[in-house]
Each structure stands twice: as structure tokens, then as C-alpha cells.
């Protein structure tokens, strides 16, 4: 590996902004985070990155799904473009 061209790689804590939970992992962001943005986890200080969604708040992982679209796709299409009449209707 060529020296001096790759970003630093080290431990980082990612904080879920929705739940406040922390995920500690390794990332190339470690060398680019301000020294004032840190958090202590089990007596170890890590740079922290605030993120919108993690495994702690994503509906797939939590099992708590959110209904975003309450009407069906066909109803939304018909509402937006109107029901068409003509040759397509005779076959139904």
C-alpha cells in the first residue's frame, strides 16, 4: 500500500440523532472529526458523528414500521391523472 495517500482509519462512535444510541466502529472519518466532538464509552474517548438513522432507529431493524403512503398506488395514480375511459374499460 502506498504511504501518505490513504485517509486515517480508526475508531469512531456514531450517535443516532433519533434515539441517542451509540454504535462504535472503525471509519476513515476518525481523522477528520473536530477534537471537541468526542464522547466517552466505557471509559474510552471516541470522536463522535451524529447520523439520522442507525440500526437502533431504522424500521427494518426495529420491527416498528411506519406507514408513509396510506392510500394505494392505483388510487394515487387515478387521483393524480384521473380514470381513463375508452378501449381499456371494455376488457374489464
C-alpha positions in Angstrom: 0.0 0.0 0.0 1.4 3.4 -1.0 2.2 5.6 2.1 0.7 9.0 2.6 -2.3 8.8 0.2 -4.9 6.9 2.2 -7.0 8.6 4.9 -6.6 7.7 8.5 -8.6 4.7 9.8 -9.6 4.5 13.4 -12.4 4.0 16.0 -15.4 6.3 15.8 -18.7 6.5 17.7 -21.8 7.1 15.5 -24.7 8.7 17.5 -28.3 8.1 16.4 -30.0 11.5 16.5 -33.4 9.9 16.9 -32.6 7.6 19.8 -29.3 8.8 21.2 -27.8 5.3 21.0 -24.2 4.9 20.1 -22.5 2.5 17.6 -18.7 2.2 18.0 -16.9 1.1 14.8 -13.9 2.0 12.7 -14.1 4.6 10.0 -11.9 6.9 7.8 -13.8 9.8 9.4 -11.7 9.3 12.5 -9.0 11.7 11.4 -11.4 14.3 10.1 -13.6 15.0 13.1 -13.0 18.0 15.3 -11.2 17.2 18.6 -14.1 18.9 20.6 -16.7 16.4 19.3 -16.0 13.4 21.5 -17.9 11.0 23.6 -16.8 8.6 26.4 -17.9 5.0 26.0 -16.9 2.6 28.8 -14.0 4.9 29.8 -12.6 5.3 26.3 -12.9 8.6 24.4 -14.1 8.4 20.8 -14.7 11.1 18.1 -18.5 11.2 17.5 -20.5 11.6 14.3 -24.2 12.4 14.6 -26.3 10.4 12.0 -30.0 10.4 11.2 -30.6 6.7 11.0 -28.8 3.7 12.5 -29.8 0.1 13.3 -31.4 1.5 16.5 -34.0 3.6 14.7 -34.4 2.1 11.2 -37.9 0.5 10.8 -36.5 -2.7 9.2 -34.3 -3.4 12.2 -36.6 -2.3 15.0 -39.7 -4.0 13.6 -41.7 -0.9 14.1 -42.7 0.1 10.5 -44.1 3.5 9.7 -46.9 3.9 7.2 -45.8 6.6 4.8 -48.3 6.0 2.0 -51.8 5.5 3.4 -53.5 5.2 0.0 -52.7 2.6 -2.6 -50.7 3.2 -5.7 -53.6 2.7 -8.0 -55.8 5.2 -6.1 -52.9 7.7 -6.1 -52.5 7.3 -9.8 -56.2 7.7 -10.5 -56.4 10.8 -8.3 -53.4 12.4 -10.0 -54.3 11.5 -13.6 -58.0 10.6 -13.5 -59.7 7.5 -14.5 -59.3 6.8 -18.3 -62.3 5.7 -20.3 -62.2 4.0 -23.6 -61.0 0.7 -25.0 -59.3 -0.3 -21.8 -62.6 -0.3 -19.9 -64.3 -2.8 -22.1 -61.9 -5.6 -21.3 -62.6 -5.4 -17.5 
